[in-house]
Amino acid sequence: MNLMFWKKKTHKLDCCGLSCPQPVIQTKDALEAGNRLLEVLVDNEAAKDNVIRFAQDRNCAVTVSGPEHDCWTLRVKAGRVCRRKQAGVENYSCAASFPAGGLVYVISSVSMGQGSADLGWALLQTYVQTIHKIKPLPDKILLYNEGVRLVAEDSGALRALADLQEQGVEILACGTCLNYYELTSALKVGKLTDMYAIMSTINQAVKVVSPS
């Protein structure tokens, strides 16, 4: 597609400075408004990857240029062709592909209950290691805030989550949270996701379970 065509037909979104999940939501709204071509400007890698992931899961073709002046330009073309070989985003999962219903586990910390941090960590390990013994198994396990440490740091919980993934449980970790704790490159189990996908998953779940 030539540059002049993009300039004439493109709907532009400046998402620089916006936190998760605003770049995804603006992209979603623009596509649902009927725009066929989008040019989305983002200024951080988390936003870049989240928008790419979302657009691809909506069967859009995506090309990326930059960074230039600390910004990336994402060109999104609505259509039936989905380019899933965009470098660095194959590990993402999108709410658009989630079937409604199911049992969802949510883990948002590295402690179970109040009181001793060491005891809370030990209880959480046991909690995660026991999930496979309770039927039915969850369809998905969402991890955010410090809960993402469970898929990035060696522990009994990590091994248990890996076993659950092998049994078909989808493990989804907040990409913004991993980035905050500087653990994105340390992800060992599961897929990256964002707040839009987390909210959609919880909204569509038949039941949500969380340790307290």
Sequence and secondary structure as in RCSB ss.txt:
>XXXX:A:sequence
MNLMFWKKKTHKLDCCGLSCPQPVIQTKDALEAGNRLLEVLVDNEAAKDNVIRFAQDRNCAVTVSGPEHDCWTLR
VKAGRVCRRKQAGVENYSCAASFPAGGLVYVISSVSMGQGSADLGWALLQTYVQTIHKIKPLPDKILLYNEGVRL
VAEDSGALRALADLQEQGVEILACGTCLNYYELTSALKVGKLTDMYAIMSTINQAVKVVSPS
>XXXX:A:secstr
  HHHHHHH EEEE TT  TTHHHHHHHHHHHTT SEEEEEESSHHHHHHHHHHHHHTT EEEEEEEETTEEEEE
EE SS   TT TT TTB  GGG  S  EEEEE SS SSSS HHHHHHHHHHHHHHGGGSSS  SEEEE GGGGGG
GTS SHHHHHHHHHHHTT EEEEEHHHHHHTT GGG  SSEEE HHHHHHHHHH SEEE   
